[in-house]
Amino acid sequence: MADFFQRTGQGYVLRLTVVPGAQRTVVVGLHGDRLKVRLAAPPEKGAANQELIAFLAKTLHLPKQAFELTVGASSRVKMVEVHDRSPDLAARLRLLVPTPPPTP
């Protein structure tokens, strides 16, 4: 399984696919080498991008200022830089991927 993130000198770069207009914001899972996120915001006037940054900040316990949308402001395919070098951040990023239910 390929990670959806890559370490940089200042933190990490996240590769994401987003689907705006969902009922609630939730991580769906991996979509190739990207993390797929459904966003409870419309794709208008940057609302979905703001929802994405707020969701990542809350979920990863980082300030919104630690995130920078670098690619895909008007696209579903996005790259977000995380400016944080916490030693446990890679583990927290991996926890974003939901685990599949056990097979009976």
N, C-alpha and C positions, 0 to 999 in steps of 0.2 A: 504494500500500500504506500503510495507516494504521499508525502506531506503536502498540504495546501499552503504551507508557509516556508519561508527561507530566511535564514539568519543574515543580517547585514551588520555593518559596523555600528549602527545606531539602534539596532533592535531587530525587527522582522518585517518582511513584506508578506502580506496575505493575498492569495489569489482567490477571488470570490465570484460566484454567480448569484445574482439576486433576482427575486421575483416580487415586484411591488404589488400592492393591492390585496394582500392576503388578510384574513380575518385577524391573525395575530402574528407577531414576529417570532420566528422559530427557525432553528437550524434543521434542515432536512437531512443532510448527510453529505457525503462526498459525491461530486459529479466530475469524474476524471481526476485531475490534479487540483480541483477547485472545491471550496466549501460552498454548498448551496444553502442560501438563506432566503426564507420567505419574509417579506416585510409588510407590516401593517401600516402602510403609508402609500399614498398615490405617487405615481412617477411624475409628479408635477412640481415645478419651482423648487427643486432640491429637497423635497420632503422625504423621499425615500433615502437619499444620501444621509440626511440628518438622522433619520431613524436607524440606519445601519450603524453610524458612528455611536449613537447613544446606546444601542444594543450591545455593541462590542465593548464599550467602556464599562457598562454595568456588569456584563458577564465576566469580563476579565479583571474587574476591580482596578481599573485605571482611569485617570481623568480623560475627558474628551479631547483635551489638548494634546494627548499622547498619540492621537490618530490623525493621519493625513491621507485623504483620498487622492491618489496620484494618477490613476488611469481609470477612465470609464465614468466620468461625471454624468453623462447622458446615455450610458449603456448598461446592460444587465451584467456584462463582464467587467469586473472592477479589480483594481489592485489598491490595497490600503497599506500604508507604512505605519508601523507601530514603533514609536520612539521610546523604547523602554528596554533596558538590558537586565531586568531582573533574572536571577539564575533559574527561577521556577517558571518563567513565562512560557517556555516551550511545552512544558507539561500541562499548563493551563490551556494553551492553544489546542493540544491534542484532546483535552476533555470536551471541547466544543463539538466534536464529532460524536453523534449519538451512537450508542452500542446497539446492535441489532438484538431483538429478543431471542432467547435460546430456542433452538429447534427441539421439538418433542421427540 
